[in-house]
Amino acid sequence: QERDGLESETANLQGELESIKSNLTSSSDQLGALTLERDDLAKSSEDLTSDIVFAKNELVSAEGKNEQLTQAFEERLKQIRTLESDLCTMKGENGVLAEDKDRVQQERDGLESETANLQGELESIKS
């Protein structure tokens, strides 16, 4: 009877051992799958890091170009404002010149009229 008990216990222990071996195999398979998943995630992480570095470099480049364009725009704006100021000055000078022209024309007309009068007087003195 003791032998039957030992055989039964041995059979139970062998069953537990097989169960443990099966669980170990299953755990090993899961570990392999998790290792592959970890490696895939690490690769994805590397790819994302590379993409982020590339995007940051593109952003820095774009910011540099934006700064250059902003400076060029500001310079052009200064030039436009200077030209507008020059144009206003020229318009003012043109107005003054027009007034001077009108004044000189009036003086000329007056002198021509006076000359005509003097010539008329000279003619009458001669005759």
VENCORQUI-V401284 format. One line per field, one symbol per residue. ss: DSSP state (H for helix, E for strand, L for the rest). A space follows every 10 residues. Layout:
BEGIN
ss: ???
END
This chain:
BEGIN
ss: LHHHHHHHHH HHHHHHHHHH HHHHHHHHHH HHHHHHHHHH HHHHHHHHHH HHHHHHHHHH HHHHHHHHHH HHHHHHHHHH HHHHHHHHHH HHHHHHHHHH HHHHHHHHHH HHHHHHHHHH HHHHHHL
END
